[in-house]
Amino acid sequence: MKTLLLTLEYPPFHGGVANYYGNLVKYWPASAKASAGKPDGIFVLKDNLINQALPFLKWLPAYFALRQKIKQEKIEQVIVGQILPLGLVAWLGSRFFKIKYSVILHGLDFSFALKSWRKTTAAKLILNQAHKIIVINNYTAGLVKAFLGAGAEGKIIVVNPGVDQKNFQLRKKNNLENKIILLSVGRLVKRKGFDKVTDALPEVLRKIPNLVYVIIGNEAELKNSQFKNAIVINDALDAERDAWYQACDIFIMPARNIDGDYEGFGIVYLEANLAGKPVIAGKSGGVPDAVIDGLNGLMVDPEDVGEISQAIIKLAQNPDLRQKLGKRGRTRAINEFNWEKQINKIYQFLNNEHHSCHCEERSDEAISG
């Protein structure tokens, strides 16, 4: 079946959403057939799809682009990367062409769709008419199920992001052999909780004076100067970021929910686990899909600076616990989260090859309602 991914975010655009879609195409079972011009496969329609000059009909250019692609490639199903506004484009396309569409939800995109009655009405129309709904975490899946009620039955599957097992060539770029390295990776936005980590550092440093906090991230809401006692590295290349994963002792991102803006999953936790490192994570949003307290890391109240500091101290003082959590996390990341496996779940779900799905606390399976 010929499939089209309709998205605004796709590599080389950076971020978790773009990364998810890049791997969706990379590991799609029929992608090689598509590139060879054979009857099956997945195609991508992206970039410059929305006309910002048309505030009320800004999605129309995307509709005409979709229409052309459907005719040109004989597309049979569409995967929508952003419920608004591209979900409206896919919905309209399904009215005029014999195609079905499915929607992928990450978290903030769904919260954004509930900000006004107009967006909520559009979201309900799009999701009710969707063939399938793919959600990257159980938290958002629960919200969607409550939002749709009976309309969600048999339509939702949770497919967490995956990780690539890479052969890293790791180097320590700093003379930190006698230091405990605490690492964060992510955009410098409040919901990541890096500011809470720096608030916790005075207490931590009193007991662990050889601890060093390193943040790898680009400036956004917060500035480098706001992170006292931290080394902030902007615009790091992937190889440098991966080297820091290997060099660190503990990874931390106490992500929190700020007015519906929450972490959809947190691929960085699994990336740190893949390097054999324990993680400290905030109990919010889709994070519990990535981190299981006591298995691959420690979960903390992301608003409680004292709890954050105690978690850091606990791991810093206990190398055996760090090793145990890191080893378990690496095994789990390799066995349960690899892109080929995750994308096969989507492929089978969309092509009705997966019939006995249900949603559980630690499951990637479908919500049966």
C-alpha positions as CSV (number, residue, x, y, z in Angstrom):
1,M,0.0,0.0,0.0
2,K,1.4,3.4,-1.0
3,T,1.7,5.6,2.1
4,L,2.4,9.4,2.4
5,L,3.9,11.1,5.5
6,L,2.5,14.6,5.6
7,T,4.6,16.7,8.1
8,L,6.0,20.1,8.8
9,E,9.0,18.7,10.8
10,Y,11.5,16.3,9.1
11,P,15.3,16.0,9.0
12,P,17.4,18.0,8.6
13,F,15.1,19.9,10.9
14,H,16.2,19.1,14.5
15,G,14.1,17.9,17.4
16,G,12.3,14.9,18.7
17,V,9.4,15.1,16.3
18,A,11.6,15.4,13.2
19,N,13.7,12.6,14.5
20,Y,10.6,10.4,15.0
21,Y,9.5,11.0,11.4
22,G,13.0,10.6,10.0
23,N,13.2,7.1,11.6
24,L,9.6,6.3,10.5
25,V,10.7,6.6,6.9
26,K,14.1,5.1,7.5
27,Y,12.7,1.9,9.0
28,W,9.5,1.7,7.1
29,P,9.4,-2.0,5.9
30,A,8.6,-1.0,2.3
31,S,10.8,2.1,2.0
32,A,13.3,0.4,-0.4
33,K,10.4,-0.6,-2.7
34,A,9.2,3.0,-2.8
35,S,12.6,4.4,-3.8
36,A,12.7,1.8,-6.6
37,G,9.4,3.0,-8.0
38,K,7.5,-0.2,-7.2
39,P,3.9,-0.4,-6.0
40,D,4.5,-0.2,-2.3
41,G,6.4,2.1,0.1
42,I,6.3,5.4,1.9
43,F,6.7,8.9,0.5
44,V,7.2,12.3,2.3
45,L,5.5,15.6,1.7
46,K,7.1,18.3,3.8
47,D,8.4,21.9,4.1
48,N,6.8,25.1,3.0
49,L,3.3,23.5,3.1
50,I,1.7,26.3,5.1
51,N,1.1,29.8,3.7
52,Q,1.5,32.1,6.6
53,A,0.0,35.0,4.6
54,L,-3.4,33.4,4.6
55,P,-4.4,33.5,8.3
56,F,-7.8,31.7,7.8
57,L,-7.0,29.4,4.9
58,K,-3.3,28.9,5.5
59,W,-3.6,25.2,5.0
60,L,-4.9,25.4,1.4
61,P,-1.5,25.3,-0.3
62,A,-0.8,22.1,1.7
63,Y,-4.1,20.7,0.4
64,F,-3.2,21.3,-3.2
65,A,0.3,19.8,-2.7
66,L,-1.3,16.8,-1.1
67,R,-3.8,16.5,-4.0
68,Q,-1.0,16.6,-6.5
69,K,1.0,14.0,-4.6
70,I,-1.9,11.6,-4.3
71,K,-2.5,11.7,-8.0
72,Q,1.2,11.5,-8.9
73,E,2.1,8.6,-6.7
74,K,-1.4,7.0,-6.4
75,I,-1.3,7.3,-2.6
76,E,-3.7,5.1,-0.7
77,Q,-3.1,6.2,2.9
78,V,-1.7,9.3,4.6
79,I,0.1,9.6,7.9
80,V,-0.4,13.1,9.4
81,G,2.5,14.5,11.4
82,Q,0.7,17.5,13.0
83,I,-3.0,17.3,13.9
84,L,-3.3,21.1,13.3
85,P,-3.3,22.3,10.7
86,L,-2.3,19.3,8.6
87,G,-5.0,17.1,10.0
88,L,-7.5,19.3,8.3
89,V,-5.6,18.9,5.0
90,A,-5.8,15.1,5.3
91,W,-9.4,15.2,6.3
92,L,-10.3,17.3,3.3
93,G,-8.3,15.0,1.1
94,S,-10.1,12.0,2.4
95,R,-13.4,13.6,1.3
96,F,-12.4,13.9,-2.3
97,F,-10.1,10.9,-2.8
98,K,-10.4,7.3,-1.8
99,I,-7.7,7.4,0.8
100,K,-7.6,6.9,4.6
101,Y,-5.5,8.9,7.0
102,S,-4.0,8.3,10.4
103,V,-2.7,10.8,12.9
104,I,0.5,10.7,15.1
105,L,0.3,12.6,18.4
106,H,3.2,13.6,20.6
107,G,1.8,15.5,23.5
108,L,2.1,19.3,23.1
109,D,0.4,19.1,19.7
110,F,-2.7,17.6,21.3
111,S,-2.7,20.0,24.2
112,F,-2.4,22.9,21.7
113,A,-5.4,21.5,19.9
114,L,-7.5,22.0,23.0
115,K,-6.7,25.6,23.6
116,S,-9.9,27.0,22.0
117,W,-13.3,25.7,21.0
118,R,-12.5,26.1,17.3
119,K,-9.4,24.0,17.6
120,T,-11.1,21.5,19.8
121,T,-13.9,21.1,17.3
122,A,-11.5,20.6,14.5
123,A,-9.4,18.1,16.5
124,K,-12.4,16.0,17.4
125,L,-13.5,16.0,13.7
126,I,-10.0,15.0,12.6
127,L,-9.5,12.2,15.2
128,N,-13.0,10.8,14.8
129,Q,-12.6,10.4,11.1
130,A,-9.1,9.1,11.3
131,H,-8.4,5.5,10.4
132,K,-5.9,5.1,13.2
133,I,-4.3,7.2,15.9
134,I,-0.7,6.6,16.9
135,V,0.5,8.2,20.2
136,I,4.1,8.2,21.4
137,N,3.3,7.9,25.1
138,N,0.6,6.4,27.4
139,Y,-0.1,9.6,29.2
140,T,-1.3,11.4,26.0
141,A,-3.1,8.2,24.9
142,G,-5.1,8.4,28.0
143,L,-6.0,12.0,27.3
144,V,-7.0,11.2,23.7
145,K,-9.2,8.3,24.9
146,A,-11.0,10.5,27.4
147,F,-11.4,13.1,24.7
148,L,-13.0,10.8,22.1
149,G,-14.8,8.4,24.4
150,A,-16.3,5.5,22.5
151,G,-14.8,6.9,19.3
152,A,-11.4,5.8,20.4
153,E,-12.2,2.2,20.6
154,G,-9.8,0.1,18.5
155,K,-8.2,3.1,17.0
156,I,-5.3,4.0,19.2
157,I,-1.8,2.5,19.6
158,V,1.1,3.6,21.7
159,V,4.4,3.4,19.9
160,N,7.3,5.0,21.9
161,P,10.3,6.4,20.0
162,G,13.2,4.1,19.5
163,V,17.0,4.4,19.8
164,D,19.8,3.5,17.4
165,Q,22.5,1.3,18.8
166,K,25.6,3.0,17.5
167,N,29.3,2.2,17.7
168,F,30.4,5.4,19.4
169,Q,34.0,6.4,19.3
170,L,34.1,8.2,22.6
171,R,36.6,10.7,23.9
172,K,36.7,12.8,27.0
173,K,37.4,16.3,25.9
174,N,38.0,17.6,29.4
175,N,40.3,16.6,32.3
176,L,37.4,15.3,34.5
177,E,38.8,11.9,35.6
178,N,38.3,12.8,39.3
179,K,34.9,14.4,38.8
180,I,31.3,13.1,39.1
181,I,29.7,14.4,35.8
182,L,26.0,15.2,35.9
183,L,24.7,15.6,32.3
184,S,21.6,17.2,30.8
185,V,20.8,17.3,27.0
186,G,18.0,19.3,25.5
187,R,16.6,22.7,24.6
188,L,17.0,25.3,27.3
189,V,13.3,25.6,28.0
190,K,11.7,25.6,31.4
191,R,9.7,22.4,31.1
192,K,13.0,20.4,30.8
193,G,13.7,21.3,34.4
194,F,17.4,22.3,34.1
195,D,16.8,25.4,36.1
196,K,15.6,23.2,39.0
197,V,18.8,21.2,38.7
198,T,20.9,24.3,39.2
199,D,18.7,25.3,42.1
200,A,19.5,21.9,43.7
201,L,23.2,22.2,43.1
202,P,24.2,24.1,46.3
203,E,22.9,21.3,48.5
204,V,24.5,18.7,46.2
205,L,27.9,20.4,46.1
206,R,28.0,20.5,49.9
207,K,28.0,16.7,50.0
208,I,29.5,16.0,46.6
209,P,32.1,18.8,46.0
210,N,33.7,17.1,43.0
211,L,30.4,17.1,41.0
212,V,30.3,19.0,37.7
213,Y,27.1,19.8,35.9
214,V,27.2,19.9,32.1
215,I,24.3,21.0,29.9
216,I,24.2,20.4,26.2
217,G,21.5,22.5,24.6
218,N,20.6,25.5,22.5
219,E,19.3,28.7,23.9
220,A,15.6,29.2,23.8
221,E,13.5,30.5,26.7
222,L,16.5,30.5,29.1
223,K,20.0,31.9,28.7
224,N,23.3,30.3,29.5
225,S,23.8,32.9,32.2
226,Q,20.8,31.6,34.1
227,F,22.6,28.3,34.9
228,K,24.9,28.9,37.8
229,N,27.5,26.3,38.5
230,A,26.9,24.6,35.2
231,I,29.0,24.2,32.0
232,V,26.7,25.0,29.1
233,I,27.6,23.8,25.6
234,N,25.6,25.2,22.7
235,D,25.3,23.8,19.2
236,A,27.1,20.5,19.9
237,L,27.5,18.1,17.0
238,D,26.0,14.6,17.4
239,A,29.4,13.1,18.0
240,E,30.2,15.5,20.8
241,R,26.9,15.0,22.4
242,D,27.4,11.2,22.2
243,A,30.9,11.5,23.7
244,W,29.3,13.4,26.7
245,Y,26.8,10.6,27.2
246,Q,29.7,8.2,27.5
247,A,31.8,10.4,29.7
248,C,29.0,11.3,32.2
249,D,28.2,9.4,35.4
250,I,24.5,10.4,35.8
251,F,22.0,11.9,33.3
252,I,19.3,14.2,34.6
253,M,16.2,15.9,33.1
254,P,13.5,16.6,35.7
255,A,10.9,17.5,33.0
256,R,7.7,19.1,34.3
257,N,4.2,20.1,33.0
258,I,3.8,23.8,32.5
259,D,0.2,24.7,31.4
260,G,-0.1,21.7,29.1
261,D,3.4,21.9,27.8
262,Y,4.9,18.6,28.8
263,E,7.6,16.1,27.7
264,G,6.1,13.8,25.1
265,F,8.5,11.0,25.8
266,G,12.2,12.0,26.3
267,I,14.4,10.1,23.9
268,V,17.4,11.5,25.8
269,Y,16.7,9.2,28.7
270,L,17.1,6.1,26.4
271,E,20.1,7.6,24.7
272,A,21.8,7.9,28.1
273,N,20.7,4.4,29.1
274,L,22.1,3.1,25.8
275,A,25.5,4.5,27.0
276,G,25.0,2.5,30.2
277,K,24.1,5.6,32.3
278,P,21.4,5.9,35.0
279,V,18.9,8.7,34.6
280,I,17.0,11.0,36.9
281,A,13.6,12.0,35.4
282,G,10.6,14.1,36.4
283,K,7.3,12.4,37.0
284,S,5.3,14.2,34.2
285,G,3.8,13.8,30.8
286,G,5.1,10.8,28.7
287,V,8.3,10.4,30.7
288,P,7.1,7.3,32.6
289,D,7.1,5.5,29.3
290,A,10.8,6.1,29.0
291,V,11.9,5.8,32.7
292,I,10.8,3.1,35.2
293,D,11.7,4.1,38.8
294,G,14.2,1.8,40.2
295,L,14.8,-0.1,36.9
296,N,16.7,2.3,34.6
297,G,16.7,5.4,36.8
298,L,15.1,7.4,39.5
299,M,11.8,9.4,39.2
300,V,11.4,12.6,41.1
301,D,8.8,15.3,41.7
302,P,10.1,17.9,39.1
303,E,8.9,20.8,41.3
304,D,10.7,19.6,44.4
305,V,14.3,20.9,44.5
306,G,15.0,18.9,47.7
307,E,13.9,15.6,46.1
308,I,16.0,16.4,43.0
309,S,19.1,17.1,45.1
310,Q,18.6,13.9,47.1
311,A,18.3,11.8,43.9
312,I,21.6,13.3,42.6
313,I,23.4,12.7,45.9
314,K,22.0,9.1,46.2
315,L,23.4,8.2,42.8
316,A,26.7,10.2,43.2
317,Q,27.4,8.4,46.4
318,N,26.5,4.9,45.2
319,P,28.6,3.7,42.2
320,D,27.1,0.2,42.4
321,L,23.5,1.6,42.1
322,R,24.7,3.7,39.1
323,Q,26.1,0.7,37.4
324,K,23.0,-1.5,38.1
325,L,20.5,1.1,36.8
326,G,22.7,1.9,33.8
327,K,23.2,-1.8,32.9
328,R,19.4,-2.5,33.2
329,G,18.7,0.7,31.2
330,R,21.0,-0.3,28.4
331,T,19.5,-3.8,28.1
332,R,16.0,-2.4,28.1
333,A,16.9,0.3,25.4
334,I,18.4,-2.4,23.1
335,N,15.7,-5.0,23.6
336,E,12.5,-2.9,23.9
337,F,13.3,0.3,22.0
338,N,14.8,0.0,18.5
339,W,13.5,1.9,15.6
340,E,12.9,-1.1,13.3
341,K,10.7,-2.8,15.9
342,Q,8.8,0.5,16.7
343,I,8.1,1.3,13.0
344,N,7.0,-2.2,12.3
345,K,4.3,-1.7,15.0
346,I,3.0,1.3,13.1
347,Y,3.2,-0.5,9.7
348,Q,1.3,-3.5,11.0
349,F,-1.3,-1.4,12.9
350,L,-2.0,0.8,9.8
351,N,-2.3,-2.3,7.5
352,N,-4.5,-4.2,9.9
353,E,-1.9,-6.8,10.7
354,H,-2.1,-6.3,14.4
355,H,-5.5,-7.2,16.0
356,S,-5.0,-8.0,19.7
357,C,-3.7,-4.7,21.0
358,H,-4.4,-3.1,24.3
359,C,-2.9,-0.3,26.4
360,E,-1.2,-1.1,29.7
361,E,1.0,0.8,32.1
362,R,4.2,-0.3,30.5
363,S,2.9,-1.4,27.1
364,D,3.4,-0.2,23.6
365,E,0.3,-2.0,22.5
366,A,-3.0,-0.5,21.3
367,I,-5.7,0.9,23.5
368,S,-8.8,-1.2,22.9
369,G,-11.2,1.1,24.7
